[in-house]
Amino acid sequence: MTPSSPTHSTKKTAITTLGEDRHMHSSYSQFRWICALGMGIAIGNVVIPMSYMEFAPHNNTFTHNQHMRYSAGTVSDKYKNSKSANTWEELVEQKQMFASQSIPTPAAPVAMETPKLSSKERKKIMITGGAGFVGSHLADKLMMEGHEVIILDNFFTGQKTNIDHWMSHPHFSLIVGDVVDPIHLEVDEIYHLACPASPPHYQFNPVKTIKTSTEGTMNMLGLAKRVGAKILLTSTSEIYGDPQVHPQKEDYWGNVNPMGPRSCYDEGKRVAETMMYAYKHSNNVDVRIARIFNTFGPRMHPNDGRVVSNFVIQSLQNKPITIYGEGEQTRSFQYVSDLVDGLHALMNGKYGAPVNLGNPQEFTVAEFATTIKEMTASKSEIKKLEKTADDPNKRKPDISLAKQELNWEPKVSVKEGLAKTIEYFRMVLLSTGEIIPTGPGASKPQN
Ligand SMILES: O=C(O)[C@H]1O[C@H](OP(=O)(O)OP(=O)(O)OC[C@H]2O[C@@H](n3ccc(=O)[nH]c3=O)[C@H](O)[C@@H]2O)[C@H](O)[C@@H](O)[C@@H]1O
């Protein structure tokens, strides 16, 4: 199997055994400490992550005593002194402590105490696709504000490891389900993220991708209408297709091939936007639309197949870096914490028309490959493969509207974000062994 093959695999070795063996692995233990020390700032007994909790590399399960031990690995004094419970009273005390806090896991190696809001201030917020890469970072932010978070995810691309740390928190609920099925519950806000976003994944079952964006969005709008909730749709830069205008502003109508391999996603999101406005105008639903440009960061699935995870994983293993086409196509990359801040600002602001959220720092794919190769001190060769069908030639957001309406702009440079992402994947590789990233063409996410 070559890295360019449409099939792919991740060899899981040490880490799955870890959970089962219930023993600490030395590199893993080191990983936790690096993460905790590198990411957290302790204030009193609360550990505030530098950019939420960023590390979610693997499947693992933990015993209660392991939770206790992990708590000793945080920077917080309170946790530093905690140890395995010896008596019933100690166990009760520790259980109470963890009941109001997150539980440290490899996904989020710092324990975090969530603020106690009054019931009037505390909102019930649903995130569809909340176990995914972006959704789980958003969940962290909302939990850290003290809200109640309900995640609805079908785990097609989402991973439980991304949200494990909140599972026993009283403000957190997980519903394993699909947005294509109607759902009845009480919520104040809905962040509707559910939909595979990586081209190989959304092309795997195009009919399902269309249903997710259409029936799924209809169901979420129906819910918003019934309970009077505000709803935010994560749309995409892909609605501009292969743009003939550069950079792209929100008033550009786009250049989409309605019959191409990407159209299930592009057209699905376009119709989802249309539905949002139909419900706004006909039913007075309070809507928000974010058009998200290429986003990267820790918790991207190693087999996501998008350019950032592929190039980083290939470089770290000194394997060929696969460029599709000549590498002259451009993309503009934003770090995940900036996106999460933008989504939050949009939901909490008053602006109801579509807004681009992206970082205008633009790279050709070839430049991007060289940048990652240099940052990882890799010996990888650059390998050119066939260009993929309908791959947009240029993409860069005009974010003047987001600056004006949301007072938002990205704070993390691409290089800073890449450094964090490289460290993340370095640790993933330490734990999992070899990874062969997903190549071009439709494919199912592999665990
Ligand atoms: O990351 C994102 O946020 C966006 O990713 C994808 O859009 P795309 O720009 O095609 O993302 P990638 O698959 O990461 O591709 C970026 C460029 O790198 C190239 N690429 C990708 C992977 C690879 O191994 N080699 C390579 O040259 C692609 O051909 C493309 O030109 C999704 O379709 C968007 O919905 C999503 O918003």
The ligand as a Gaussian input file, in Angstrom:
#p B3LYP/6-31G(d) Opt

LIG

0 1
 O       -9.885000      21.992000       5.879000
 C      -10.969000      22.565000       5.667000
 O      -11.437000      23.284000       6.492000
 C      -11.697000      22.375000       4.366000
 O      -11.197000      21.185000       3.796000
 C      -11.742000      20.732000       2.598000
 O      -11.338000      21.505000       1.503000
 P       -9.925000      21.346000       0.767000
 O       -9.419000      22.732000       0.623000
 O      -10.031000      20.547000      -0.460000
 O       -8.987000      20.604000       1.834000
 P       -7.794000      19.570000       1.705000
 O       -8.261000      18.202000       1.410000
 O       -6.999000      19.779000       2.933000
 O       -6.966000      20.047000       0.418000
 C       -6.285000      21.264000       0.338000
 C       -5.383000      21.223000      -0.885000
 O       -4.305000      20.335000      -0.623000
 C       -4.254000      19.330000      -1.619000
 N       -3.782000      18.084000      -0.990000
 C       -4.504000      17.460000      -0.013000
 C       -4.013000      16.346000       0.604000
 C       -2.784000      15.819000       0.207000
 O       -2.265000      14.778000       0.718000
 N       -2.106000      16.450000      -0.777000
 C       -2.572000      17.585000      -1.386000
 O       -1.894000      18.136000      -2.285000
 C       -5.641000      19.250000      -2.199000
 O       -5.623000      18.752000      -3.519000
 C       -6.081000      20.717000      -2.139000
 O       -5.613000      21.403000      -3.236000
 C      -13.237000      20.680000       2.807000
 O      -13.895000      20.329000       1.670000
 C      -13.823000      21.925000       3.366000
 O      -15.159000      21.769000       3.679000
 C      -13.157000      22.302000       4.611000
 O      -13.671000      23.518000       5.056000

